[in-house]
Amino acid sequence: MSEKTKKIAYWFFTLWLSLGMVSTAIVQLMKLPEEVEKINQLGYPTYFLTLLGVWKILGVIAVLAPKFLLLKEWAYAGFFFAMSGAAYSHIVMGNPMSETLPSVLLLALTIISWYLRPKQRKMF
């Protein structure tokens, strides 16, 4: 893969990831009744929606910012833990794949974006 193709792929997947994280964060921060019901069915308290929503928005800012490499790594790690935890929670509770798939998709986008990041966005 050429550097140009890799850079285009990075931005495609990173913007898709960012859009997914921001849109779910907004829904979580609005505490829509269906979101409150879902989080409670998974066994988490309602205030967890606020925590996740704020973390997701801060994570997107960190991932998109041009510097702050260590913060970027932490944001990717946070996305990975949040989305793998969400997928696992849905699986353990026996939820249908239609409810598990969004977190699996965001998890995959997190991994792809992290893997494709350009050299100037890497710590090592």
N, C-alpha and C positions, 0 to 999 in steps of 0.2 A: 504494500500500500504506500503510495507516495505521501510525502509530508502534507501536500495540499489537500489530498483526499482525506487523510487522517484528521486534519484540522477542520474540514467541512463536516465530517462525521462527528467529531467531538462537539462542535457547536450545535448540530442537529439534535444529538442525544441529550446534551446538557440543557438546551432550551426546552425540549420536551419534558425532561425531568423537572426543570424549574416550574414550568406551567402546571404540571401535575401536583407538585408540592404546594405551590401557592394556591391553586384552586381547592385542594383538600384542606389547606390551612384555613382559608376563608370560611368554608363550610363548618369546620370544627369551631372556629371562633364565634360563628353566628349561633352555635348550639341549636341547630335545627332539630326538631323533635325526633326525626328518624336517626340522626347521628347520636343523640342522647340515648335513644333506645338501643342502638347497635353497641355503643361503648359499654352500656350497663349489662347487656346480654353477654358480653365478653368477660364480665366480671370486674371492670374497671370503673372507678368513680367518675362522675360527670366532669369534675374539675380537670381531669386528665385531658379533656378536649382543648382547654385553654393552653395548657402546657405544651401539648403537641403542636397546636397551631402557631404559637409564638416561636417555638424551636424551628419549625419548618421554614417560616419566613426568614428568620435569622440565618438559617442554613443556606437558603437560596441566595441571600445577599453575600454571604461568605464565598460560595462557590462561584458566583458571577464577578465578584470584585477582582481587579487585576493583580493585586498583591496578596499579602497575608497568607502565605503558603501553609503555615502550621494550622491556622484557623480553617483553611480549606480542607485539610486532612481530617480535622475534627468534625467538620460539617458532613463530609462523605461518610465518616464512621457513624455519626449520629443518624444519617439517613439509612445506612445499612442496618443498624440495630433496630431502629423504629419500624422499618418495613419488614425485616425478617421476623421481628416480634409480632407484628400485626398478622402476617401470613400464618405464623405458627399458632397464634391465638385462634384464628378462624378455623384452622385445621383441627386443633384439639377440641374445639366446641362443636365440631361436626357440621360447620356451615357449608353450604353448597359452593362449588368452585366459582360461581358467579360473584360471590362475596369475597373470595380469597384472591381472585385474579388481579384486582387493582393493586393490591399491595405487592404481589409477585411482579407485576409489570414495573412498578416504581423501584423495586429492588433490582430488577434487571437493568433498568435505566441508570440507576446509581452505579452499578458495577461497570457498565459500558462507558459511562462518562468518566469515571475515575480512571479506567484503563487507557482511554484515548487522550487524556489531557496532555496538552503540549508541554514541552520541556520547561518553558518558563513558568508553568503552573505546578511544577513538581518540586518537592523538597530534596529528593535524592535522585 
